[in-house]
């Protein structure tokens, strides 16, 4: 006699797709830093602007851009809407922009700007993926 397991999955397919999307975006962001980072450094160095990397605030925004470009490109390849891409891109910049004020005021260190900025960015991204979890129809 054959039995069939009818217990519900611990992770519904919509949750699996959302988690996969989050992991894909994170990988794209890492690739963005790994590929675009050296190109940006080379380009700014060739233009005589390599000194900008001495400024933590500028580095944070350059890094956010490297990550956002790659993540946005991957989201577009995966068929996400422009509003969803714009929303996710904002989630990557807003934590750093908000933290620039206390950084410039001398209330937080450069390490805090980078560390807290990244932590809040990943939480914001996770929240957006969760909020749009029913849009993740591929994977």
Backbone as a chain_set.jsonl record, in Angstrom:
{"seq": "XXXXXXXXXXXXXXXXXXXXXXXXXXXXXXXXXXXXXXXXXXXXXXXXXXXXXXXXXXXXXXXXXXXXXXXXXXXXXXXXXXXXXXXXXXXXXXXXXXXXXXXXXXXXXXXXXXXXXXXXXXXXXXXXXXXXXXXXXXX", "coords": {"N": [[0.841, -1.173, 0.0], [0.565, 2.203, -0.8], [1.464, 5.246, 0.669], [0.679, 8.677, 1.061], [2.231, 11.652, 1.911], [0.592, 14.172, 3.458], [1.05, 16.356, 4.94], [1.38, 19.855, 5.513], [3.878, 21.874, 3.917], [6.739, 23.101, 5.672], [7.701, 25.495, 4.817], [5.95, 27.456, 2.843], [5.516, 27.62, -0.752], [5.521, 30.276, -1.666], [6.978, 31.557, 0.27], [9.44, 30.27, 0.029], [10.158, 31.171, -2.544], [10.372, 33.925, -2.045], [12.489, 33.988, -0.199], [14.496, 32.914, -1.812], [14.621, 34.961, -3.709], [15.593, 37.059, -2.096], [18.117, 36.028, -1.426], [19.231, 35.854, -3.991], [19.315, 38.584, -4.677], [21.112, 39.48, -2.739], [23.41, 38.096, -3.498], [23.791, 39.239, -6.031], [24.361, 41.845, -5.247], [26.793, 41.475, -3.906], [28.344, 40.619, -6.078], [28.207, 42.951, -7.553], [29.747, 44.703, -5.983], [32.169, 43.333, -6.161], [32.762, 43.315, -8.896], [32.076, 45.862, -10.033], [33.288, 47.524, -8.167], [36.252, 47.455, -8.375], [36.394, 48.536, -10.973], [35.261, 51.084, -10.648], [37.085, 52.174, -8.829], [39.4, 52.122, -10.396], [38.602, 53.831, -12.511], [38.074, 56.277, -11.141], [40.593, 56.673, -10.091], [42.108, 56.929, -12.443], [41.083, 59.305, -13.306], [42.17, 60.975, -11.521], [40.965, 61.205, -9.079], [41.228, 59.564, -6.869], [41.491, 60.151, -4.188], [38.977, 60.44, -3.078], [38.235, 58.127, -1.845], [39.217, 58.228, 0.68], [37.344, 59.26, 2.306], [34.871, 58.268, 4.409], [32.086, 58.658, 4.205], [31.706, 59.18, 1.473], [32.717, 56.81, 0.404], [30.803, 55.02, 1.425], [28.498, 55.745, -0.016], [29.345, 55.269, -2.633], [29.748, 52.499, -2.502], [27.116, 51.672, -1.915], [25.955, 52.369, -4.317], [27.313, 50.684, -6.136], [26.339, 48.219, -5.252], [23.567, 48.613, -5.581], [23.219, 49.032, -8.353], [23.886, 46.534, -9.491], [22.036, 44.871, -8.142], [19.58, 46.013, -8.95], [19.705, 45.574, -11.705], [19.619, 42.764, -11.735], [17.09, 42.332, -10.6], [15.482, 43.43, -12.608], [16.08, 41.688, -14.731], [14.898, 39.426, -13.691], [12.277, 40.096, -13.966], [10.908, 41.944, -12.343], [8.858, 44.739, -11.407], [9.328, 48.23, -12.271], [8.609, 50.018, -10.132], [8.967, 48.264, -7.928], [11.695, 47.725, -8.114], [12.733, 50.31, -7.778], [11.859, 50.842, -5.187], [13.276, 48.895, -3.72], [15.863, 49.702, -4.273], [15.874, 52.188, -3.018], [15.695, 51.299, -0.397], [18.246, 50.487, -0.034], [19.799, 52.773, -0.093], [18.667, 54.711, 1.695], [19.156, 54.047, 4.518], [21.914, 54.691, 4.773], [21.973, 57.384, 3.967], [20.385, 58.576, 5.955], [22.002, 58.036, 8.188], [24.196, 59.593, 7.619], [23.869, 62.154, 8.659], [24.178, 62.027, 11.602], [26.795, 61.078, 11.46], [28.254, 63.138, 10.165], [27.894, 65.042, 12.118], [29.542, 64.137, 14.028], [28.653, 62.287, 15.842], [28.541, 59.566, 15.468], [30.825, 56.968, 14.521], [32.887, 56.281, 11.582], [32.966, 53.531, 11.239], [30.601, 52.784, 12.512], [28.762, 54.037, 10.841], [29.103, 52.533, 8.481], [28.676, 49.852, 9.413], [26.142, 49.862, 10.832], [24.614, 50.991, 8.824], [24.703, 49.011, 6.798], [23.483, 46.865, 8.191], [20.877, 47.855, 8.734], [20.076, 48.271, 6.112], [19.931, 45.627, 5.077], [17.895, 44.588, 6.68], [15.777, 46.29, 5.96], [15.548, 45.579, 3.268], [14.782, 42.883, 3.541], [12.303, 43.238, 4.758], [10.909, 44.505, 2.667], [10.953, 42.484, 0.724], [9.422, 40.588, 2.061], [7.012, 42.033, 2.263], [6.281, 42.191, -0.41], [6.011, 39.548, -1.053], [4.19, 37.899, -2.431], [4.536, 38.541, -5.024], [6.633, 37.183, -6.041], [6.871, 35.135, -8.301], [8.45, 33.395, -9.692], [11.091, 31.007, -9.778]], "CA": [[0.0, 0.0, 0.0], [1.326, 3.441, -0.908], [0.906, 6.358, 1.455], [1.081, 10.004, 0.616], [2.398, 12.596, 3.008], [-0.248, 15.328, 3.18], [1.377, 17.459, 5.854], [1.8, 21.064, 4.788], [5.3, 22.189, 3.94], [7.112, 24.083, 6.689], [7.898, 26.765, 4.127], [5.133, 27.49, 1.628], [6.295, 27.96, -1.949], [5.684, 31.72, -1.78], [8.064, 31.899, 1.189], [10.679, 29.797, -0.598], [10.482, 32.083, -3.645], [10.798, 35.202, -1.467], [13.828, 33.776, 0.36], [15.388, 32.787, -2.965], [14.787, 36.31, -4.265], [16.466, 37.796, -1.183], [19.467, 35.494, -1.592], [19.7, 36.263, -5.321], [19.665, 40.007, -4.616], [22.331, 39.604, -1.935], [24.518, 37.638, -4.343], [24.001, 40.267, -7.056], [25.014, 42.98, -4.586], [28.187, 41.083, -3.709], [28.988, 40.669, -7.395], [28.329, 44.36, -7.912], [30.926, 45.249, -5.306], [33.372, 42.641, -6.639], [33.034, 43.646, -10.299], [32.046, 47.309, -10.253], [34.211, 48.181, -7.238], [37.554, 47.718, -8.997], [36.234, 49.426, -12.134], [35.05, 52.439, -10.133], [38.361, 52.629, -8.269], [40.292, 52.381, -11.526], [38.125, 55.012, -13.216], [38.313, 57.477, -10.335], [42.044, 56.846, -10.027], [42.566, 57.435, -13.743], [40.642, 60.698, -13.412], [42.844, 61.746, -10.486], [40.035, 61.394, -7.963], [41.329, 58.44, -5.932], [41.421, 60.65, -2.808], [37.615, 60.372, -2.539], [38.095, 56.912, -1.042], [39.65, 58.525, 2.042], [36.167, 59.759, 3.011], [33.952, 57.157, 4.68], [30.753, 58.968, 3.695], [31.73, 59.001, 0.022], [32.866, 55.362, 0.178], [29.518, 54.368, 1.704], [27.568, 55.991, -1.113], [29.855, 54.553, -3.809], [29.461, 51.082, -2.297], [25.672, 51.496, -2.076], [25.675, 52.447, -5.752], [27.795, 49.443, -6.758], [25.393, 47.154, -4.896], [22.241, 48.909, -6.125], [23.221, 48.84, -9.805], [23.84, 45.094, -9.771], [20.776, 44.336, -7.629], [18.498, 46.49, -9.816], [19.815, 44.856, -12.978], [19.136, 41.399, -11.538], [15.635, 42.367, -10.421], [14.87, 43.65, -13.923], [16.222, 40.424, -15.465], [13.922, 38.491, -13.118], [10.924, 40.523, -14.319], [10.246, 42.777, -11.342], [8.4, 46.035, -11.903], [10.177, 49.38, -11.958], [8.368, 50.486, -8.759], [9.589, 47.341, -6.972], [13.144, 47.943, -8.191], [13.008, 51.61, -7.166], [11.639, 50.693, -3.748], [14.386, 48.131, -3.165], [17.041, 50.553, -4.375], [15.758, 53.18, -1.934], [16.009, 50.608, 0.864], [19.696, 50.348, 0.051], [20.411, 54.093, 0.108], [18.098, 55.502, 2.788], [19.856, 53.912, 5.804], [23.179, 55.429, 4.747], [21.67, 58.819, 3.904], [19.935, 58.983, 7.29], [23.14, 57.97, 9.109], [25.191, 60.619, 7.305], [23.68, 63.319, 9.535], [24.946, 61.869, 12.848], [28.217, 60.906, 11.138], [28.812, 64.468, 9.935], [27.85, 65.773, 13.391], [30.529, 63.54, 14.92], [27.969, 61.484, 16.855], [28.856, 58.155, 15.225], [32.087, 56.767, 13.798], [32.791, 55.731, 10.235], [32.628, 52.111, 11.376], [29.171, 52.694, 12.822], [28.056, 54.395, 9.607], [29.13, 51.38, 7.569], [28.078, 48.663, 10.023], [24.705, 50.054, 11.063], [24.005, 51.207, 7.511], [24.499, 47.708, 6.149], [22.509, 46.071, 8.95], [19.543, 48.401, 8.485], [19.787, 48.037, 4.701], [19.495, 44.243, 4.884], [16.586, 44.443, 7.329], [14.801, 46.98, 5.096], [15.348, 44.747, 2.082], [14.007, 41.708, 3.95], [10.924, 43.683, 4.973], [10.291, 44.728, 1.359], [10.726, 41.171, 0.103], [8.262, 40.008, 2.758], [5.818, 42.799, 1.898], [5.949, 41.867, -1.803], [6.295, 38.113, -1.213], [3.297, 37.241, -3.379], [4.942, 38.907, -6.383], [7.77, 36.355, -6.433], [6.215, 34.013, -8.949], [9.402, 32.546, -10.405], [12.115, 30.453, -8.911]], "C": [[0.891, 1.243, 0.0], [0.649, 4.514, -0.076], [1.453, 7.664, 0.902], [1.148, 10.921, 1.828], [1.613, 13.861, 2.666], [0.007, 16.486, 4.145], [1.788, 18.686, 5.047], [3.302, 21.28, 4.936], [5.573, 23.208, 5.039], [7.282, 25.459, 6.076], [7.071, 26.748, 2.854], [5.958, 27.983, 0.44], [6.491, 29.466, -2.089], [6.822, 32.182, -0.87], [9.401, 31.462, 0.602], [11.108, 30.734, -1.718], [10.985, 33.426, -3.117], [12.205, 35.084, -0.889], [14.846, 33.649, -0.768], [15.657, 34.157, -3.577], [15.747, 37.132, -3.404], [17.915, 37.334, -1.338], [20.056, 35.881, -2.948], [20.129, 37.73, -5.31], [20.957, 40.209, -3.833], [23.555, 39.17, -2.744], [24.827, 38.672, -5.427], [24.719, 41.474, -6.455], [26.492, 42.683, -4.348], [28.964, 41.112, -5.011], [29.175, 42.108, -7.859], [29.546, 44.996, -7.271], [32.202, 44.634, -5.865], [33.753, 43.052, -8.063], [33.099, 45.154, -10.519], [33.045, 48.044, -9.363], [35.571, 48.471, -7.852], [37.464, 48.652, -10.204], [36.058, 50.876, -11.698], [36.357, 52.992, -9.581], [39.359, 52.972, -9.382], [39.89, 53.679, -12.236], [38.378, 56.298, -12.444], [39.813, 57.744, -10.188], [42.596, 57.429, -11.307], [42.191, 58.9, -13.933], [41.32, 61.592, -12.369], [41.993, 62.001, -9.257], [40.138, 60.298, -6.915], [41.247, 58.882, -4.471], [40.012, 60.573, -2.225], [37.42, 59.154, -1.65], [38.609, 57.087, 0.377], [38.477, 58.968, 2.908], [35.14, 58.638, 3.168], [32.567, 57.427, 4.106], [30.671, 58.769, 2.184], [31.846, 57.515, -0.318], [31.545, 54.638, 0.386], [28.553, 54.546, 0.538], [28.028, 55.32, -2.414], [29.528, 53.068, -3.687], [27.963, 50.805, -2.456], [25.297, 51.516, -3.556], [26.123, 51.182, -6.474], [26.821, 48.298, -6.489], [24.049, 47.373, -5.574], [22.174, 48.671, -7.626], [23.084, 47.355, -10.141], [22.507, 44.479, -9.325], [19.612, 44.751, -8.53], [18.521, 45.759, -11.157], [19.274, 43.437, -12.837], [17.622, 41.375, -11.349], [14.926, 42.57, -11.754], [14.942, 42.387, -14.786], [15.17, 39.421, -14.987], [12.481, 38.955, -13.289], [10.2, 41.349, -13.277], [9.899, 44.135, -11.935], [9.376, 47.147, -11.52], [9.884, 49.94, -10.561], [9.006, 49.574, -7.699], [11.105, 47.529, -6.947], [13.509, 49.262, -7.516], [12.866, 51.545, -5.649], [12.811, 49.959, -3.087], [15.672, 48.949, -3.207], [17.025, 51.612, -3.271], [16.101, 52.544, -0.59], [17.508, 50.448, 1.053], [20.377, 51.677, 0.346], [19.949, 54.787, 1.385], [18.821, 55.287, 4.125], [21.165, 54.703, 5.857], [22.931, 56.936, 4.753], [21.247, 59.328, 5.278], [21.114, 59.016, 8.268], [24.227, 58.997, 8.8], [25.079, 61.819, 8.249], [24.414, 63.126, 10.868], [26.44, 61.65, 12.609], [28.88, 62.269, 10.963], [28.847, 65.295, 11.218], [28.857, 65.22, 14.395], [29.923, 62.669, 16.013], [28.198, 59.985, 16.682], [30.148, 58.086, 14.411], [31.824, 56.297, 12.367], [32.431, 54.255, 10.256], [31.157, 51.912, 11.673], [28.337, 53.032, 11.591], [27.969, 53.181, 8.688], [28.388, 50.175, 8.167], [26.579, 48.776, 10.213], [23.99, 50.259, 9.732], [23.722, 49.903, 6.79], [23.442, 46.876, 6.878], [21.09, 46.554, 8.67], [19.132, 48.16, 7.031], [19.258, 46.613, 4.496], [18.15, 43.974, 5.548], [15.502, 45.091, 6.473], [14.508, 46.16, 3.841], [14.502, 43.519, 2.411], [12.54, 42.085, 4.149], [10.221, 43.893, 3.633], [10.025, 43.414, 0.628], [9.506, 40.515, 0.747], [6.972, 40.714, 2.315], [5.354, 42.466, 0.479], [6.084, 40.367, -2.081], [5.409, 37.424, -2.229], [3.601, 37.614, -4.819], [6.06, 38.014, -6.9], [7.256, 35.059, -7.036], [7.161, 33.106, -9.723], [10.419, 32.028, -9.419], [11.942, 29.026, -8.795]], "O": [[1.873, 1.302, 0.741], [-0.572, 4.672, -0.108], [2.552, 7.721, 0.35], [0.238, 10.954, 2.657], [1.931, 14.545, 1.694], [-0.732, 17.47, 4.159], [2.461, 18.569, 4.023], [3.906, 20.916, 5.945], [4.742, 24.076, 5.309], [7.039, 26.473, 6.731], [7.449, 26.094, 1.882], [6.964, 28.671, 0.609], [7.531, 29.899, -2.585], [7.552, 33.11, -1.219], [10.383, 32.201, 0.671], [12.289, 31.06, -1.834], [11.918, 34.002, -3.676], [13.026, 35.983, -1.071], [15.937, 34.215, -0.688], [16.795, 34.473, -3.924], [16.617, 37.824, -3.932], [18.832, 38.155, -1.377], [21.241, 36.199, -3.044], [21.172, 38.083, -5.86], [21.801, 41.017, -4.221], [24.608, 39.805, -2.678], [25.994, 38.947, -5.708], [25.593, 42.058, -7.097], [27.344, 43.545, -4.565], [30.106, 41.572, -5.051], [30.183, 42.44, -8.482], [30.289, 45.734, -7.919], [33.207, 45.328, -6.027], [34.937, 43.125, -8.393], [34.05, 45.664, -11.112], [33.588, 49.074, -9.761], [36.007, 49.622, -7.853], [38.359, 49.466, -10.429], [36.631, 51.787, -12.297], [36.701, 54.147, -9.834], [40.066, 53.978, -9.313], [40.74, 54.521, -12.526], [38.839, 57.289, -13.009], [40.248, 58.895, -10.164], [43.449, 58.316, -11.277], [42.882, 59.645, -14.628], [41.088, 62.801, -12.327], [42.274, 62.914, -8.48], [39.203, 60.12, -6.134], [40.959, 58.061, -3.6], [39.852, 60.633, -1.005], [36.536, 59.146, -0.793], [38.456, 56.186, 1.201], [38.611, 59.043, 4.13], [34.609, 58.127, 2.182], [31.936, 56.514, 3.572], [29.678, 58.248, 1.676], [31.161, 57.02, -1.213], [31.2, 53.742, -0.385], [27.867, 53.6, 0.148], [27.203, 54.857, -3.202], [29.083, 52.446, -4.652], [27.583, 49.806, -3.067], [24.424, 50.766, -3.991], [25.402, 50.663, -7.325], [26.516, 47.508, -7.382], [23.452, 46.427, -6.088], [21.17, 48.159, -8.123], [22.263, 46.971, -10.975], [21.922, 43.666, -10.041], [18.749, 43.93, -8.84], [17.475, 45.373, -11.678], [18.554, 42.956, -13.712], [16.945, 40.495, -11.879], [13.888, 41.958, -12.007], [13.987, 42.053, -15.487], [14.62, 38.661, -15.784], [11.557, 38.291, -12.817], [8.974, 41.446, -13.325], [10.567, 44.616, -12.851], [10.146, 47.017, -10.569], [10.824, 50.31, -9.857], [9.524, 50.058, -6.693], [11.722, 47.496, -5.883], [14.482, 49.327, -6.766], [13.666, 52.13, -4.918], [13.279, 50.359, -2.021], [16.477, 48.893, -2.278], [18.058, 51.893, -2.663], [16.726, 53.179, 0.258], [17.983, 50.29, 2.178], [21.435, 51.698, 0.975], [20.762, 55.391, 2.085], [19.082, 56.269, 4.82], [21.481, 55.314, 6.878], [23.608, 57.677, 5.466], [21.695, 60.387, 5.716], [21.209, 59.929, 9.088], [25.094, 59.245, 9.639], [26.089, 62.43, 8.596], [25.211, 63.988, 11.241], [27.26, 61.996, 13.459], [29.937, 62.53, 11.538], [29.72, 66.145, 11.391], [29.011, 65.767, 15.487], [30.591, 62.345, 16.996], [28.065, 59.22, 17.637], [30.507, 59.03, 13.706], [30.698, 55.963, 11.998], [31.684, 53.778, 9.402], [30.531, 50.987, 11.155], [27.322, 52.387, 11.328], [26.898, 52.847, 8.181], [27.566, 49.554, 7.492], [25.828, 47.89, 9.805], [22.883, 49.757, 9.536], [22.639, 49.709, 6.238], [22.597, 46.251, 6.237], [20.2, 45.747, 8.4], [17.966, 47.877, 6.755], [18.25, 46.418, 3.816], [17.347, 43.203, 5.022], [14.432, 44.513, 6.28], [13.36, 46.062, 3.408], [13.608, 43.157, 1.647], [11.643, 41.34, 3.756], [9.063, 43.504, 3.476], [8.986, 43.255, -0.012], [8.658, 39.954, 0.053], [5.968, 40.063, 2.027], [4.154, 42.462, 0.207], [6.253, 39.967, -3.233], [5.837, 36.446, -2.841], [2.995, 37.069, -5.742], [6.401, 38.079, -8.08], [7.211, 34.022, -6.374], [6.715, 32.143, -10.348], [10.574, 32.582, -8.331], [12.714, 28.365, -8.1]]}, "num_chains": 1, "name": "protein.A"}
